[in-house]
Amino acid sequence: MLKKRNLKNIQLLVFQLKIQKSTGTHINFKDDNRTQDKDGTRTIVIRGLAESAQKAEIIIRQFVANMPVVLTEVMFVHSSALGRIIGN
């Protein structure tokens, strides 16, 4: 069974390979610290002819612009209520 993190890495690799093939560029997602910046951004290096690199950049920017917004909410629950919440 694939872990969620591994699945995301595979999806990112497939996306990367599709863009590389369609634009004739080489794309590298930098993970120097294996983490994202504080604002959630990652550095992407695109190598190739200027026109091809611009095309790849446009595709990536469009993909990011169309990503759904992820909302995370934290809720604190008293330990005596946990059994009812998780069904024990």
ROVEXKOL-677122 format. One record per residue (C-alpha): z, y, x negated; residue number from 1; residue in three letters. Coordinates in nm, 4 decimals, padded with zeros to 6 digits. Layout:
// ROVEXKOL-677122
+----------+----------+----------+-----+-----+
!       pz !       py !       px !   n ! res !
+----------+----------+----------+-----+-----+
!        Z !        Y !        X ! NUM ! ALA !
...
+----------+----------+----------+-----+-----+
// end
This chain:
// ROVEXKOL-677122
+----------+----------+----------+-----+-----+
!       pz !       py !       px !   n ! res !
+----------+----------+----------+-----+-----+
!  00.0000 !  00.0000 !  00.0000 !   1 ! MET !
! -00.0950 !  00.3422 ! -00.1364 !   2 ! LEU !
!  00.1750 !  00.6024 ! -00.1654 !   3 ! LYS !
!  00.1033 !  00.9394 ! -00.0073 !   4 ! LYS !
!  00.0819 !  01.1059 ! -00.3506 !   5 ! ARG !
! -00.1701 !  00.8472 ! -00.4769 !   6 ! ASN !
! -00.3797 !  00.8877 ! -00.1622 !   7 ! LEU !
! -00.3912 !  01.2649 ! -00.2127 !   8 ! LYS !
! -00.4980 !  01.2151 ! -00.5754 !   9 ! ASN !
! -00.7772 !  00.9798 ! -00.4663 !  10 ! ILE !
! -00.8944 !  01.2241 ! -00.1983 !  11 ! GLN !
! -00.8943 !  01.5061 ! -00.4545 !  12 ! LEU !
! -01.0952 !  01.2939 ! -00.6979 !  13 ! LEU !
! -01.3545 !  01.2063 ! -00.4315 !  14 ! VAL !
! -01.3852 !  01.5755 ! -00.3372 !  15 ! PHE !
! -01.4191 !  01.6681 ! -00.7042 !  16 ! GLN !
! -01.6902 !  01.4071 ! -00.7667 !  17 ! LEU !
! -01.8895 !  01.5133 ! -00.4598 !  18 ! LYS !
! -01.8936 !  01.8766 ! -00.5737 !  19 ! ILE !
! -01.9825 !  01.7802 ! -00.9306 !  20 ! GLN !
! -02.2728 !  01.5661 ! -00.8097 !  21 ! LYS !
! -02.4091 !  01.8229 ! -00.5647 !  22 ! SER !
! -02.3836 !  02.1189 ! -00.8063 !  23 ! THR !
! -02.4408 !  01.9595 ! -01.1468 !  24 ! GLY !
! -02.1105 !  02.0949 ! -01.2781 !  25 ! THR !
! -01.8010 !  01.9449 ! -01.4342 !  26 ! HIS !
! -01.4755 !  02.0300 ! -01.2558 !  27 ! ILE !
! -01.1253 !  01.9874 ! -01.3934 !  28 ! ASN !
! -00.8096 !  02.0484 ! -01.1923 !  29 ! PHE !
! -00.5546 !  02.1613 ! -01.4504 !  30 ! LYS !
! -00.2087 !  02.0095 ! -01.4257 !  31 ! ASP !
! -00.0434 !  02.1270 ! -01.7441 !  32 ! ASP !
!  00.3071 !  02.0879 ! -01.6062 !  33 ! ASN !
!  00.2124 !  01.8318 ! -01.3381 !  34 ! ARG !
!  00.3335 !  02.0907 ! -01.0877 !  35 ! THR !
!  00.1841 !  02.3769 ! -00.8972 !  36 ! GLN !
!  00.2595 !  02.7405 ! -00.9665 !  37 ! ASP !
!  00.5371 !  02.9059 ! -00.7664 !  38 ! LYS !
!  00.2861 !  03.0291 ! -00.5092 !  39 ! ASP !
!  00.1349 !  02.6806 ! -00.4682 !  40 ! GLY !
! -00.1843 !  02.7486 ! -00.6630 !  41 ! THR !
! -00.3560 !  02.5233 ! -00.9156 !  42 ! ARG !
! -00.6035 !  02.6226 ! -01.1848 !  43 ! THR !
! -00.9544 !  02.4807 ! -01.1566 !  44 ! ILE !
! -01.1982 !  02.4900 ! -01.4497 !  45 ! VAL !
! -01.5678 !  02.4716 ! -01.3576 !  46 ! ILE !
! -01.8199 !  02.4076 ! -01.6359 !  47 ! ARG !
! -02.1960 !  02.4303 ! -01.5995 !  48 ! GLY !
! -02.4776 !  02.6765 ! -01.5578 !  49 ! LEU !
! -02.3633 !  03.0091 ! -01.4103 !  50 ! ALA !
! -02.5507 !  02.9569 ! -01.0839 !  51 ! GLU !
! -02.4184 !  02.6013 ! -01.0470 !  52 ! SER !
! -02.0615 !  02.7078 ! -01.1261 !  53 ! ALA !
! -02.0815 !  02.9828 ! -00.8640 !  54 ! GLN !
! -02.2091 !  02.7329 ! -00.6071 !  55 ! LYS !
! -01.9190 !  02.4978 ! -00.6877 !  56 ! ALA !
! -01.6721 !  02.7865 ! -00.6618 !  57 ! GLU !
! -01.8075 !  02.8818 ! -00.3189 !  58 ! ILE !
! -01.7747 !  02.5232 ! -00.1949 !  59 ! ILE !
! -01.4141 !  02.5029 ! -00.3203 !  60 ! ILE !
! -01.3212 !  02.8430 ! -00.1719 !  61 ! ARG !
! -01.4701 !  02.7413 !  00.1658 !  62 ! GLN !
! -01.2769 !  02.4148 !  00.1582 !  63 ! PHE !
! -00.9491 !  02.5952 !  00.0812 !  64 ! VAL !
! -01.0149 !  02.8585 !  00.3512 !  65 ! ALA !
! -01.0607 !  02.5825 !  00.6113 !  66 ! ASN !
! -00.7466 !  02.3890 !  00.5181 !  67 ! MET !
! -00.4810 !  02.3708 !  00.7886 !  68 ! PRO !
! -00.1642 !  02.5709 !  00.7395 !  69 ! VAL !
!  00.1296 !  02.3432 !  00.6612 !  70 ! VAL !
!  00.4592 !  02.4511 !  00.8088 !  71 ! LEU !
!  00.7815 !  02.3039 !  00.6783 !  72 ! THR !
!  01.1036 !  02.3529 !  00.8664 !  73 ! GLU !
!  01.4471 !  02.2513 !  00.7423 !  74 ! VAL !
!  01.7179 !  02.1643 !  00.9911 !  75 ! MET !
!  02.0755 !  02.0753 !  00.9103 !  76 ! PHE !
!  02.2355 !  01.8138 !  01.1355 !  77 ! VAL !
!  02.5979 !  01.7102 !  01.1414 !  78 ! HIS !
!  02.6458 !  01.3604 !  01.0018 !  79 ! SER !
!  02.8014 !  01.2364 !  01.3272 !  80 ! SER !
!  02.4682 !  01.2986 !  01.5081 !  81 ! ALA !
!  02.2462 !  01.1194 !  01.2553 !  82 ! LEU !
!  02.2854 !  00.7790 !  01.4191 !  83 ! GLY !
!  02.1532 !  00.9126 !  01.7495 !  84 ! ARG !
!  01.8602 !  01.0855 !  01.5794 !  85 ! ILE !
!  01.7389 !  00.7892 !  01.3753 !  86 ! ILE !
!  01.8195 !  00.5360 !  01.6468 !  87 ! GLY !
!  02.1206 !  00.3502 !  01.5078 !  88 ! ASN !
+----------+----------+----------+-----+-----+
// end
